[in-house]
């Protein structure tokens, strides 16, 4: 149970990071959306793989795959070399962590669900700092604050796909591949017959 709880916390944290709206669109109270801020929710179906770099060079680099359905507002995140994956339904406000090996699932409220909206740009303070190109895909660099109130620079495509995150000049997250094919409903379907476990509280 301890191993499952640890995996749940790590998967939820990484999912919130990859769909950067919940993790990084930290709005100032009452600040209206502006055309000079990015989309932080993908506006189209997309399949992106990422490398997630550790804060210490001695730690292993993690990989994750994020798939997004714009029509259904659903996200799937598959951590590399793990039996668990996460499906978030932003319409329903639920996050389901599936452990395929153990045939169990854990359902919790989706973190940051209220901040994920189609067709709306980010609120808060964003500063356009330049442009970049990640795996052949152009993106715009934006400076903002992360959830720890530390300055971060995030590179978004024009349609809201996060391609890179930098903090203190160090790349934390970087896309390694991206495809924009329509995502079938089967990608986001929670398998039937799984035993439901309650999430452990800290």
C-alpha positions in Angstrom: 0.0 0.0 0.0 2.9 2.3 0.7 4.4 1.7 -2.7 1.0 2.4 -4.3 0.5 5.6 -2.3 4.0 6.8 -3.3 3.3 6.1 -7.0 0.0 7.9 -6.8 1.6 11.0 -5.4 4.4 11.0 -8.0 2.0 10.3 -10.9 -0.4 13.1 -9.9 2.4 15.6 -9.5 3.8 14.8 -12.9 0.4 14.9 -14.6 -0.3 18.3 -13.2 3.1 19.5 -14.5 2.6 18.2 -18.0 -0.7 19.8 -18.4 0.7 23.1 -17.1 -2.5 24.9 -16.4 -3.0 23.2 -13.0 0.6 23.5 -12.1 1.7 26.8 -13.5 -1.2 29.1 -14.4 -1.2 30.7 -11.0 -3.5 33.6 -11.6 -3.4 36.9 -9.7 -6.8 37.5 -8.1 -9.2 39.3 -10.4 -6.7 39.4 -13.3 -8.6 39.0 -16.6 -7.3 36.8 -19.4 -5.2 38.7 -21.9 -4.3 38.0 -25.5 -0.7 38.6 -24.4 -0.8 35.4 -22.3 -0.5 31.8 -23.6 -3.0 29.0 -23.8 -1.9 26.5 -21.1 -4.5 23.9 -22.1 -3.9 22.2 -25.5 -6.5 23.4 -27.9 -6.2 20.3 -30.1 -5.6 16.5 -29.7 -2.0 15.8 -29.1 0.4 13.0 -28.1 3.6 14.3 -26.4 6.6 12.4 -24.8 8.7 14.2 -22.3 12.0 13.9 -20.5 11.8 15.1 -16.9 15.2 16.1 -15.5 16.0 15.7 -11.8 17.2 18.6 -9.7 20.4 16.7 -9.0 22.6 15.4 -11.7 23.1 12.1 -9.9 19.4 11.2 -10.2 17.9 9.4 -13.1 16.0 11.2 -15.9 12.3 10.2 -16.0 10.2 9.9 -19.1 6.4 10.4 -19.5 3.9 10.3 -22.3 0.9 12.7 -22.2 -2.1 12.3 -24.5 -4.9 14.8 -24.7 -8.4 14.8 -26.2 -9.6 18.4 -26.8 -13.2 17.2 -27.5 -13.6 15.2 -24.3 -11.2 17.3 -22.1 -9.5 14.1 -21.0 -5.8 13.5 -20.4 -3.7 10.3 -20.0 -0.2 10.3 -18.6 2.0 7.2 -18.8 5.2 7.3 -16.7 8.1 5.5 -18.3 8.9 2.0 -16.9 5.9 2.0 -14.6 2.8 -0.2 -14.3 0.6 2.8 -13.3 -0.9 5.4 -15.5 -3.3 8.3 -14.9 -6.5 9.3 -16.7 -8.0 12.7 -15.8 -11.5 13.6 -16.9 -11.7 17.4 -16.5 -15.4 17.5 -17.3 -16.2 15.1 -14.4 -13.4 16.5 -12.2 -11.9 13.1 -11.5 -8.4 11.6 -11.7 -8.1 7.8 -11.9 -4.7 6.1 -11.3 -4.7 2.7 -12.8 -2.3 -0.1 -11.8 -2.5 -2.6 -14.6 -0.3 -5.2 -12.8 -2.3 -5.2 -9.6 -5.6 -4.7 -11.4 -6.6 -1.8 -9.1 -7.5 1.8 -9.5 -7.6 4.9 -7.2 -10.0 7.8 -8.0 -9.5 11.2 -6.5 -10.6 14.8 -7.4 -8.6 16.2 -10.3 -6.1 18.8 -9.1 -6.5 22.2 -10.7 -9.6 21.1 -12.7 -11.1 24.6 -12.3 -8.1 26.1 -14.1 -8.4 23.9 -17.2 -10.6 25.5 -19.8 -10.7 25.3 -23.6 -10.4 28.5 -25.6 -9.3 30.6 -22.6 -5.8 32.0 -22.2 -3.9 32.0 -18.9 -4.6 34.6 -16.2 -2.0 36.2 -14.0 1.4 37.7 -14.8 3.1 36.3 -17.9 6.0 37.9 -19.7 6.9 36.9 -23.2 10.7 36.4 -23.3 11.4 35.0 -26.7 10.9 32.0 -29.0 12.4 28.6 -29.2 12.2 25.3 -31.2 11.8 22.0 -29.4 12.0 18.8 -31.5 11.2 20.8 -34.6 8.2 22.5 -33.1 8.3 26.3 -32.6 7.1 27.6 -29.2 7.0 30.9 -27.3 8.9 31.4 -24.1 6.9 32.8 -21.2 8.1 33.8 -17.8 5.8 33.2 -14.9 5.7 31.9 -11.3 5.4 28.2 -10.5 3.4 26.8 -7.6 6.3 27.5 -5.2 6.3 31.2 -6.3 9.6 30.8 -8.0 10.2 32.3 -11.5 10.0 29.7 -14.3 10.2 30.0 -18.0 7.8 27.8 -20.0 7.7 27.3 -23.8 4.2 26.8 -25.2 3.1 26.3 -28.8 0.5 28.7 -30.1 -2.2 26.1 -29.4 -1.2 25.5 -25.8 1.1 22.5 -25.8 3.9 22.7 -23.2 7.2 21.9 -24.9 9.8 22.9 -22.2 10.1 24.2 -18.6 13.1 26.0 -17.3 13.9 27.1 -13.7 17.0 29.0 -12.7 18.4 28.5 -16.2 18.1 24.7 -16.0 15.8 22.7 -18.2 13.4 20.7 -16.0 11.0 19.3 -18.6 11.5 18.9 -22.3 9.4 17.4 -25.1 11.1 14.6 -27.0 8.4 13.9 -29.5 5.0 15.3 -30.5 2.2 14.2 -32.8 -1.1 15.9 -33.4 -3.2 12.9 -34.5 -6.8 12.5 -33.2 -6.8 10.5 -30.0 -9.3 7.6 -29.9 -11.7 7.3 -26.9 -10.1 3.9 -26.1 -6.9 5.7 -24.9 -8.9 7.3 -22.1 -11.1 4.4 -21.1 -10.6 3.0 -17.6 -10.4 -0.8 -17.8 -13.4 -2.6 -16.4 -13.2 -5.0 -13.5 -10.6 -3.1 -11.5 -10.7 -3.1 -7.7 -11.0 0.4 -6.3 -8.6 1.4 -3.5 -8.9 4.5 -1.4 -6.1 7.0 -1.7 -3.8 7.1 1.4 -3.8 10.4 3.3 -0.5 11.9 4.4 
